[in-house]
Amino acid sequence: MMKKQIITRDQEERIRVWEYYHTGYPGKLLELHAKYSLSSKSKCLRSLTLDELARAIYVGYEVEEEFKVGNWIVTKTGYIGEIEY
């Protein structure tokens, strides 16, 4: 079984937009990725290979967590801390 592709929140948003406007034809995004340069709105998808994009569309994906320096986090064990680096 193939693993789900790990993608960013921006990439998730663009895939969802494509799925909304091209219902029933998920291959359209792959076709455009392979043949043409994607629009500036979809530039975040350019960092994915064709295989990675296909896996995200057909197998599924998980969105990577995005933490930045200065964010505060709480873990399941109750640890509270600030991201410093």
C-alpha positions as CSV (number, residue, x, y, z in Angstrom):
1,M,0.0,0.0,0.0
2,M,1.3,3.4,-0.9
3,K,1.8,6.0,1.8
4,K,0.0,9.3,1.8
5,Q,2.0,12.2,0.5
6,I,3.1,14.9,3.0
7,I,2.3,18.4,1.7
8,T,2.1,21.9,2.9
9,R,-1.0,23.8,3.8
10,D,-0.6,26.0,0.7
11,Q,-0.4,22.9,-1.4
12,E,-3.5,21.4,0.2
13,E,-5.4,24.6,-0.4
14,R,-4.5,24.6,-4.2
15,I,-5.4,20.9,-4.5
16,R,-8.8,21.5,-2.9
17,V,-9.5,24.4,-5.3
18,W,-8.6,22.2,-8.2
19,E,-10.8,19.4,-6.9
20,Y,-13.7,21.8,-6.5
21,Y,-13.5,23.3,-10.0
22,H,-12.6,20.1,-11.8
23,T,-14.9,17.5,-10.1
24,G,-14.7,14.2,-11.8
25,Y,-11.4,14.8,-13.6
26,P,-8.5,14.8,-11.1
27,G,-6.1,14.1,-13.9
28,K,-6.5,17.6,-15.2
29,L,-4.1,19.0,-12.6
30,L,-1.6,16.3,-13.4
31,E,-1.8,17.0,-17.1
32,L,-1.2,20.7,-16.5
33,H,1.6,20.0,-14.1
34,A,3.3,17.8,-16.7
35,K,2.7,19.8,-19.8
36,Y,2.6,23.4,-18.7
37,S,3.8,25.8,-16.1
38,L,1.1,26.1,-13.4
39,S,-0.4,29.6,-12.7
40,S,1.2,31.8,-10.1
41,K,-1.6,30.9,-7.7
42,S,-0.5,27.3,-7.9
43,K,3.2,27.8,-7.8
44,C,3.4,26.1,-4.4
45,L,2.6,22.8,-6.3
46,R,5.7,23.2,-8.5
47,S,7.9,21.9,-5.8
48,L,6.1,18.5,-6.0
49,T,7.2,16.0,-8.5
50,L,4.6,14.5,-10.8
51,D,4.7,11.3,-8.8
52,E,4.2,13.2,-5.5
53,L,1.3,15.1,-6.9
54,A,-0.3,12.0,-8.3
55,R,0.1,10.2,-5.0
56,A,-1.5,13.2,-3.2
57,I,-4.5,13.3,-5.6
58,Y,-5.1,9.5,-6.0
59,V,-3.9,8.0,-2.7
60,G,-4.4,10.9,-0.3
61,Y,-2.2,13.3,1.7
62,E,-1.4,14.6,5.1
63,V,-0.6,18.2,5.8
64,E,2.7,18.9,7.5
65,E,2.5,21.0,10.7
66,E,3.9,24.4,10.3
67,F,5.5,25.9,13.4
68,K,7.4,29.1,13.4
69,V,9.9,30.7,15.8
70,G,8.0,32.4,18.6
71,N,4.9,30.1,18.4
72,W,3.8,28.5,21.6
73,I,2.9,24.8,21.6
74,V,1.1,22.5,24.0
75,T,1.9,18.7,23.7
76,K,-0.4,15.8,24.6
77,T,1.6,15.4,27.8
78,G,0.8,19.0,28.8
79,Y,4.2,20.5,28.1
80,I,3.9,24.2,27.1
81,G,6.8,25.8,25.4
82,E,7.9,28.4,22.9
83,I,9.7,27.5,19.7
84,E,13.0,29.1,19.8
85,Y,14.9,27.9,16.7
